[in-house]
């Protein structure tokens, strides 16, 4: 489970990947591997189950 703001790292990566200057600055290439950490749990467990259908 991950909460609503847990996607911030992924959002930042997606934005950087779309920007040629950011990609070059970060050294992102088609061969890059990126590890993202989501460190919060679902802040609204009932909504999470409603949206995702799983509470594990």
N, C-alpha and C positions, 0 to 999 in steps of 0.2 A: 504494500500500500504506500502511496505517496500523496501528500496534500497538494493543494492548489498552487502554492508558491514553489513547490518542488520542481516544477518544470522550468524554472528560471535559467538554470544552467544549460538545458537543451535549447531554450529559446535564444540564448546568447550565442551558442555554437551555430545554430541555423542562420542567424543574422551575420555572423562572421564569415560563414562559408559562402554567403551570397555576395560578399564585398571583396573585390580583388585585393585592395590594400590591406584589409584585415587578414585575409588568407595569407598573404605574403608575410605580414608582420608575425603571424602566429606560426608560420611554416606549415600550413595545412596544404596537403596535396591529396590526390586521389588514393594514395597509399597510406595516408595518415590513419592512425587509430586513436580514438579519444575515449577516455574513461570519465564518466560523469557520476557524481555521487548525489543521491537524493537522501537527505538526512532528516526529513520530517515524516511523520506518519499522517494518515488522513485526518484532517482537522474536523471534518464532518463525515463520520463513518456511515451514517444513513444515506447521505447524498452519494457517497462513493459507491455503495452497493447498488443504489438506483442507477447510476451512470455506467458502472463497470460490470455489475452483476456478480461480484465476487468480494468476499470480505477476508480473504487470507493474505 
